[in-house]
Amino acid sequence: MIQSSTMRTLRAIPPFLLWLALPALASDHTPPPVQPATTFAAVEVHEDEKVAIAVEPYDTRAREAIFRIDYLSHGVMPVRLIVTNNGDRPISLRDARIVFLTAAGDKILAAEPEDVERLMSQKERQGSKIPMPGPIPNIKLKPKASDKDVEADFDTFEYQALVVEPHATRAGFLFYDVSQLDSPLKGAKLHIVKLRDADGNELFYFEIPFDKYLRSKSSQMN
């Protein structure tokens, strides 16, 4: 592991029907369609090396509805990584090191499933210590997330492409423990090193500010 016919179909659906279908689509636990890295706000393009890499945090409850787990409530930030190779030869991510670099300069490595499971257990233990009032009628509690759900999400969504073929885009998610950060994205970056070309030469490093995503998100809301 690493240290668009669907879109045409959706466009063909009348807007009001698509709106009604959103909850069902979100519950399918299906990765979003793969699009070139240059179509995202937080992107860095290396023209000489013909490689573009984008990041897309899933930082809202609505966006993370594609997963089986509410990762944000457990202090985990899902970050989608999109790698586009516009060159004529493959590039390798086999040795890549992809680090969440906080605004304070701390480095956070991508979490493994067991890391997420440990965080979930910690949250549940903390919750059990909070004194609760007597039984409240007619309220159904959401079932606890299971380790199997975590494993299934990693199998479905985790970035797994060790090679990006010529004129191709590969995408997937990395999960970062940001439980100790109040505003994890502000001033933070995704730092990517040790990508290699077909001859084994290391490409220039990528450092993509999450502020690019935050600015785009803010402009869409205004």
C-alpha positions as CSV (number, residue, x, y, z in Angstrom):
1,M,0.0,0.0,0.0
2,I,1.2,3.6,-0.6
3,Q,3.1,5.5,1.9
4,S,-17.7,8.7,-18.1
5,S,-20.8,7.1,-18.8
6,T,-22.2,7.6,-15.3
7,M,-22.0,11.4,-15.6
8,R,-23.9,11.3,-18.9
9,T,-26.6,9.2,-17.2
10,L,-26.9,11.6,-14.3
11,R,-27.1,14.6,-16.7
12,A,-30.0,12.9,-18.5
13,I,-32.1,12.7,-15.3
14,P,-34.4,15.7,-14.8
15,P,-33.1,17.8,-11.9
16,F,-36.1,17.2,-9.6
17,L,-35.8,13.5,-10.0
18,L,-32.0,13.6,-9.4
19,W,-32.6,15.6,-6.2
20,L,-35.1,12.9,-5.0
21,A,-32.6,10.2,-5.8
22,L,-29.6,11.7,-3.9
23,P,-30.1,9.9,-0.6
24,A,-30.3,6.6,-2.4
25,L,-27.2,7.3,-4.5
26,A,-25.3,8.4,-1.4
27,S,-26.1,5.1,0.3
28,D,-24.6,3.0,-2.5
29,H,-21.1,3.3,-1.1
30,T,-19.7,3.9,-4.6
31,P,-16.6,5.9,-5.3
32,P,-17.2,9.2,-7.2
33,P,-16.5,9.3,-11.0
34,V,-12.8,9.8,-11.9
35,Q,-12.1,13.1,-13.5
36,P,-8.8,14.8,-14.5
37,A,-6.9,16.4,-11.6
38,T,-7.0,19.8,-13.4
39,T,-10.8,19.9,-12.9
40,F,-10.3,20.3,-9.1
41,A,-9.6,23.5,-7.2
42,A,-6.7,22.2,-5.1
43,V,-4.4,21.1,-7.8
44,E,-0.7,21.4,-8.6
45,V,0.5,20.9,-12.2
46,H,4.0,20.1,-13.3
47,E,4.1,20.9,-16.9
48,D,7.6,19.6,-17.7
49,E,6.8,16.3,-16.1
50,K,3.3,16.2,-17.5
51,V,1.8,15.2,-14.1
52,A,-1.1,16.9,-12.2
53,I,-2.2,16.0,-8.7
54,A,-5.3,17.3,-6.9
55,V,-6.7,16.8,-3.4
56,E,-10.3,17.0,-2.4
57,P,-11.1,16.7,1.3
58,Y,-14.5,15.2,2.3
59,D,-15.0,17.6,5.2
60,T,-18.8,17.7,5.5
61,R,-21.3,15.1,6.6
62,A,-23.1,15.4,3.2
63,R,-19.9,14.6,1.3
64,E,-18.9,11.7,3.5
65,A,-22.3,10.0,3.1
66,I,-20.7,7.8,0.5
67,F,-18.8,6.0,3.3
68,R,-20.2,3.4,5.7
69,I,-18.6,5.3,8.6
70,D,-19.0,8.9,9.9
71,Y,-15.2,9.4,9.9
72,L,-15.4,13.1,10.8
73,S,-17.1,12.4,14.1
74,H,-14.1,10.1,14.9
75,G,-11.5,12.7,14.1
76,V,-10.6,11.2,10.7
77,M,-10.4,13.3,7.5
78,P,-11.0,11.4,4.3
79,V,-8.9,13.1,1.5
80,R,-9.4,12.1,-2.1
81,L,-6.2,12.0,-4.1
82,I,-6.4,12.4,-7.9
83,V,-3.3,11.7,-10.0
84,T,-3.3,12.5,-13.8
85,N,-0.5,11.4,-16.0
86,N,-0.5,13.4,-19.2
87,G,2.8,11.9,-20.4
88,D,3.5,9.0,-22.8
89,R,5.1,6.8,-20.1
90,P,3.8,5.5,-16.8
91,I,4.7,7.0,-13.4
92,S,5.1,5.0,-10.2
93,L,3.7,5.7,-6.8
94,R,5.2,2.5,-5.3
95,D,7.6,4.4,-3.1
96,A,5.5,7.5,-2.7
97,R,5.2,9.2,0.6
98,I,2.0,11.1,1.0
99,V,1.9,13.2,4.2
100,F,-0.7,15.5,5.7
101,L,1.4,18.6,6.7
102,T,-0.4,20.6,9.3
103,A,-0.3,24.4,9.5
104,A,2.1,24.0,12.5
105,G,4.4,21.8,10.3
106,D,3.5,18.5,11.9
107,K,3.5,15.5,9.6
108,I,0.6,13.0,9.7
109,L,0.8,9.7,7.9
110,A,-2.2,8.1,6.2
111,A,-4.1,5.9,8.7
112,E,-4.4,2.2,8.4
113,P,-7.8,0.5,9.1
114,E,-6.6,-0.5,12.6
115,D,-5.7,3.1,13.3
116,V,-9.3,4.2,12.5
117,E,-10.7,1.3,14.5
118,R,-8.6,2.4,17.5
119,L,-9.9,5.9,17.3
120,M,-13.5,4.7,17.1
121,S,-12.9,2.6,20.2
122,Q,-11.5,5.6,22.0
123,K,-14.5,7.7,21.1
124,E,-16.8,5.1,22.3
125,R,-15.0,4.7,25.7
126,Q,-15.0,8.5,26.1
127,G,-18.7,8.6,25.4
128,S,-19.5,5.9,27.9
129,K,-17.9,8.1,30.6
130,I,-20.4,10.9,30.1
131,P,-23.3,10.8,32.6
132,M,-26.5,10.4,30.8
133,P,-30.1,11.2,32.0
134,G,-32.7,8.5,32.4
135,P,-34.1,6.7,29.4
136,I,-35.6,8.9,26.8
137,P,-38.6,7.3,25.0
138,N,-39.1,7.0,21.3
139,I,-35.5,7.8,20.3
140,K,-33.5,5.2,18.3
141,L,-29.8,5.4,18.6
142,K,-27.6,5.0,15.5
143,P,-25.9,1.6,15.6
144,K,-22.2,1.7,16.4
145,A,-19.8,1.5,13.4
146,S,-18.2,-1.9,13.1
147,D,-14.6,-2.8,12.2
148,K,-16.1,-4.6,9.2
149,D,-17.4,-1.3,7.9
150,V,-14.0,0.2,8.2
151,E,-12.4,-2.7,6.3
152,A,-15.1,-2.5,3.6
153,D,-14.6,1.2,3.2
154,F,-10.8,0.9,2.8
155,D,-11.3,-2.0,0.3
156,T,-13.7,0.2,-1.7
157,F,-12.3,3.7,-1.5
158,E,-8.6,3.6,-0.5
159,Y,-6.1,4.9,-3.1
160,Q,-4.4,1.7,-4.5
161,A,-2.9,2.5,-7.9
162,L,0.9,1.9,-7.7
163,V,1.2,2.9,-11.3
164,V,-0.6,5.6,-13.3
165,E,-0.6,4.7,-17.0
166,P,0.1,7.2,-19.8
167,H,-2.8,9.7,-20.4
168,A,-4.7,8.2,-17.5
169,T,-6.1,9.4,-14.2
170,R,-6.2,7.3,-11.0
171,A,-8.1,8.4,-7.8
172,G,-8.8,7.1,-4.3
173,F,-9.0,8.1,-0.7
174,L,-6.4,8.5,2.1
175,F,-7.6,8.8,5.7
176,Y,-5.8,11.0,8.2
177,D,-6.1,11.2,11.9
178,V,-6.8,14.9,12.6
179,S,-8.5,14.4,15.9
180,Q,-6.0,16.7,17.7
181,L,-6.6,19.6,15.3
182,D,-9.4,22.2,15.7
183,S,-9.2,23.4,12.0
184,P,-7.3,20.7,10.3
185,L,-7.5,22.1,6.7
186,K,-6.6,25.7,7.3
187,G,-3.0,26.3,6.4
188,A,-2.4,22.6,5.9
189,K,-1.0,20.9,2.8
190,L,-0.7,17.5,1.3
191,H,3.0,16.8,0.7
192,I,3.9,14.1,-1.9
193,V,7.4,12.9,-2.6
194,K,9.2,10.0,-4.2
195,L,7.0,9.7,-7.3
196,R,9.1,8.2,-10.1
197,D,9.1,8.1,-13.9
198,A,9.4,5.0,-16.0
199,D,13.2,5.2,-15.7
200,G,13.1,5.3,-11.9
201,N,14.0,9.0,-11.7
202,E,12.3,10.9,-8.8
203,L,9.8,13.6,-9.9
204,F,9.8,17.0,-8.3
205,Y,7.8,17.0,-5.1
206,F,4.1,18.1,-4.9
207,E,2.8,20.3,-2.1
208,I,-0.8,21.1,-2.5
209,P,-2.4,23.7,-0.1
210,F,-5.8,22.8,1.3
211,D,-6.5,26.5,1.4
212,K,-7.1,26.3,-2.4
213,Y,-10.0,24.0,-1.6
214,L,-11.3,26.2,1.2
215,R,-11.3,29.3,-1.0
216,S,-13.2,27.4,-3.7
217,K,-15.7,26.1,-1.2
218,S,-16.2,29.6,0.2
219,S,-16.8,31.1,-3.2
220,Q,-19.4,28.5,-4.0
221,M,-21.3,29.4,-0.9
222,N,-21.4,33.1,-1.6
